Amino acid sequence: MKENVLIEKSIEFGARIVRLQRYLVETKHETVLAKQILRSGTSIGANINEAQYGNSRADFIAKLHIALKETAETEYWLHLLEKSDYLEKSMAASLLKDCLEIKRILITSINTAKQKSCQ
């Protein structure tokens, strides 16, 4: 049941992103990048959760693909926040690690779902 693990990990990651957004706004006084990462970082879990209620396997796969795109966007914002000195390297590394773990699970889940649809 990787999807259950995926949902749990995406919720935890989303909560970390919410805390990051609050930190960026309250401590660094950054709102534009904070909104961007909040949108993409929380959208990951929303799409994973929505995929569970897809009308078909194709709908399920499509929602997971959207979540995968959101992980790529979130990864970009994390790198940018680090390079622009809004995030310390250790914090960025920890968030990136979690983001990439979700990305790997999503890729595996999509590939598994595609294989099952071909059977």
RARA-V46291 format. One record per backbone hydrogen bond with DSSP energy under -1.0 kcal/mol. NH is the residue of the N-H (numbers start at 1). CO is the residue of the C=O. E is the energy in kcal/mol with one decimal. If there is no record, write none. Layout:
NH:CO:E ; NH:CO:E
This chain:
5:1:-1.3 ; 6:2:-3.1 ; 7:3:-2.7 ; 8:4:-2.4 ; 9:5:-2.8 ; 10:6:-2.4 ; 11:7:-2.2 ; 12:8:-2.3 ; 13:9:-2.5 ; 14:10:-2.6 ; 15:11:-2.3 ; 16:12:-1.9 ; 17:13:-2.3 ; 18:14:-2.2 ; 19:15:-2.2 ; 20:16:-2.4 ; 21:17:-2.7 ; 22:18:-2.1 ; 23:19:-2.4 ; 24:20:-2.9 ; 25:21:-2.3 ; 26:22:-3.0 ; 27:23:-2.7 ; 28:23:-1.2 ; 30:24:-2.6 ; 35:31:-2.2 ; 36:32:-1.8 ; 37:33:-2.5 ; 38:34:-1.8 ; 39:35:-2.4 ; 40:36:-2.4 ; 41:37:-2.5 ; 42:38:-1.7 ; 43:39:-1.4 ; 44:40:-1.0 ; 46:42:-1.5 ; 47:43:-2.4 ; 48:44:-2.0 ; 49:45:-2.8 ; 50:46:-2.3 ; 51:47:-2.0 ; 53:50:-1.7 ; 54:51:-1.8 ; 60:56:-2.4 ; 61:57:-2.7 ; 62:58:-2.4 ; 63:59:-2.3 ; 64:60:-1.9 ; 65:61:-2.2 ; 66:62:-1.9 ; 67:63:-2.2 ; 68:64:-2.3 ; 69:65:-2.3 ; 70:66:-2.2 ; 71:67:-1.9 ; 72:68:-1.8 ; 73:69:-2.2 ; 74:70:-2.6 ; 75:71:-2.5 ; 76:72:-1.9 ; 77:73:-2.3 ; 78:74:-2.5 ; 79:75:-2.2 ; 80:76:-2.6 ; 81:77:-2.8 ; 82:78:-2.0 ; 83:79:-2.8 ; 84:80:-2.0 ; 85:82:-1.7 ; 86:81:-2.5 ; 87:81:-1.5 ; 92:88:-2.7 ; 93:89:-2.8 ; 94:90:-2.0 ; 95:91:-2.3 ; 96:92:-2.9 ; 97:93:-2.3 ; 98:94:-1.8 ; 99:95:-2.5 ; 100:96:-3.0 ; 101:97:-1.9 ; 102:98:-2.1 ; 103:99:-2.2 ; 104:100:-2.4 ; 105:101:-2.2 ; 106:102:-2.7 ; 107:103:-2.4 ; 108:104:-2.2 ; 109:105:-2.8 ; 110:106:-2.9 ; 111:107:-2.4 ; 112:108:-2.5 ; 113:109:-2.5 ; 114:110:-2.4 ; 115:111:-2.3 ; 116:112:-2.3 ; 117:113:-1.6
